[in-house]
Amino acid sequence: MSKRRTRKLNKQQKKQREQLYLYGGIGLIVVAVIAAIVLTIVNRPPEVSAERLDLDPVIGDPDAPITLVEYASYGCHACRVIHQTGGMEYIEDTLNKPEFDGLVNYVYINFPVINPTLDPISAEVAQCALDQGNDAFWKFHDIIYEISDSTYASYKKDDFIRLAGEAGLDEDKIEKCMNDKTHRRTVEYHKEEAQDAYIQGTPVFMINGRRINLDNLENELRQELGL
């Protein structure tokens, strides 16, 4: 074979190899893109109705004209101290005073900002608990604030599910709710809500959108009610 034919053949073979590499690379990119799309679809949390997104756990008359909102997270040390030192009792006793009875309710909203790993998980479990009723939410809420900061920090998803069972909730339903990521979007929604209100940490207490000092709750309520 002549040198000219050899060079021509080598060029043809090189071109074929380059085409194979090109097509092979394109094929790999296509496969990777398809895999990424499939993975995104599989991992995408389900949509939640607007009605459910706005369903809040409440103490008191849901239709009361005044709402005391606590933005908090279960990994928040200050929130835990408030609840372990009679904060809930103080709030309920205040709302039950004759001048406030039926006029004020209390809502708890998770803002999972303190422990970025665990707070979204515990917030999801809390929302799964709310699916079992308002009372079920508060049972989980109370028991999770009874544990210590160090115990909370050692927990994994299954521990929060087990804790819900210890609070008297249907543990199997909680587990299914978590595995299905039923309220992943709900937790994100509440986080966005807190950020839209320019809240950066927890706890934050608000009355009808106005920040207050919890220690001054009675006076704040009287002011809001014009008493």
N, C-alpha and C positions, 0 to 999 in steps of 0.2 A: 504494500500500500504506500502511495506517495505521501510525502510530508504534507502537501497541501490538503489531501483527503483526510489525513490524520487530524490536522488542525481543525478542519471543518467538522469532522465527527466529534472531536472534543468540545467544540463550541456548541454543537447540538445537544450533547449530553449535559453540558453545564447548564444550558438554557432549560432543559427538561428538569434538572435537579432544582433549579431556582423556582420553576413553576410549581413543582411538588412542594417545596418549602412554603411558597406563597399560599397555595391552596390549603396546605396543611395548617398553616398559621391562621388563615381565615376560618377554617373549620374549628380550630381550637377556641378562637374568640367567640364564634357563634355558640358553641357548646357552653362556654363559660357564661355568656350572656343569658342563655336559656336557663342554665342552672341557677343563676342569680335571681332571675325573675320567678322561677318556681319556688326558690327558697324564701323570697320575699312574700309571695302569696301564702305559702304554708305558715310562715311565722307572723303574718299580719293579724293583729288582734281583731276580733269581730266588732262590728259596729254596735253602738249602744243607742237606744232611742233617746230623743231629747227629754222625754218625760222621765226616763230612768236616770239620766245624767243629772237632772235637777232634783232628784229625790234625796233629801238629806235626813239623817237621823235626828230626831227632835225630842226634846223634853218640854212638855207643856202643850198648850193649844197650838196646833200647826197654823191656824188662821189668826193667831194673835197679831196685833198691829206692830208690835215691837219685837225685833229678833236680836238676841245676843248670839254672836257667832264667835266660836273659838277656832282659829287656824292653828293646828298643832300637828305634831308627828309623834309616832310611838317611840322613836329613838331619841326624843328630846328630853334631856335631863331635867330642865326646868319644868316642862309639862308634867313629867313623872312626879316631881316634888309637889307640884300644886295638887295633883290628884291623890297623892299619898298622905297629904297633910290636911285633908278635909275640903279641898277646893270644890269638888262636886257637891258635897253637902251644903257648902256655903251658897253656891249658885242656886240649888234647888230651894233651900230655905228662903232665900231672897225672893225668888220668883213666886213662892207660895204666900208671901206676905199679903194681907188683905188689899193693900193699895195697888199691888201688882198682879194679883190673881186673875188669870184669864187674859191679861193684857200683854204678857211677855212670854216668849219661848226661847229655848236655848238650842243651838245647832252646832254640831261638831263637824269640821271639815278637815280632812287629811291634807297636809301640805308636806309631802315626803322629801324634806330638804336637808335634814340633819345627817342621817346615815344613808347615803345615796344607794347603797347596796341593799340594805334591809328594809328601809322605810317604804319603798314602793311595794315590796312583798307584803308587809304587814297591812298596808293600806288596802291592797287587793283583797286580802283575807277579810278585812273589815267590811268591804263592800259585798263580798260573798255572804258574809253574816247578815248584812242588811237585807239580802234577798230572802232570808228566812224570817224577816219581820223586824220592826223597830226595836222591840225588846231584845231580840237576838243580837242586834248590833251592840246595844249597851252592855250586854253580858260579856261579849268579847272585849269591848272597850275597857270595862272595869278590870277584867282578869289580866289583860296585857299590861296595864299600868301597875298592877300589883307586883310584877316581877322586877328584879333589879336591873340597873343599866348593864352590868356585866353579863347577866343571864341573857338579856335581850341581844347583846352583841355576839353571843355564842350561837344564836339560833340560826336555823336554816328553814326553808319553806315548810318542810314536813313538821318542824317543831311548832310553827304558828298554826298549822292545820290541827295538830294534836291539841294545842292549847284551846282552840275553838271547841273541840270535842269535850274538853274538860269543863268548859263553860256551859255545857249542856246543849250545844248545837249539833246538827246532823253532820258528823265529820265526813261521811261519804260524799254528801252534796258539796261541802266546802272543797274537798279534794278535786271533785269533777270540775267545779267552777274554776279552780286555779289551773288545772291542767288544760282547760279549754280557753284560758286567758279571757274569761268572760268580762272581767272588769278592768283589764289593762287600760282601755281607753277612758274609763271612768276616772281612774287615778290620774291620768294625764290631764283630763279636763279640769279636775280640782286644782292641780298644780298650776295650770294656765290661769285659772280664776284667781288664785292667790298672787301670781306674778302680775296680773293685770291690775290688782289692787295695790301694787308696789310693796308687797310683803316680801321680806328677804329672810326672815328667820321665824322661829316659833318659841313660845306661844304669842299669838296676837289676838286680842279680844276687840270686837267691834260691835257697836249698836247701830243698826240701820246704816252701815257703811262708815261709821265714825269710830276711830280708835279710842279705846278707853283704858283706864287703869282698873283692873279687876278689884283691887282693894277699895275702890271708890264706887263700886257697882250700884249701891242704893241711890246715892246722889246722882249718878249718871242717868239712872232710870227715871228718877223724879224729874230731872231736867228734860229728858226726852218726852215725858208725858205731860210736862207743864204743870207739875204738882208743886 
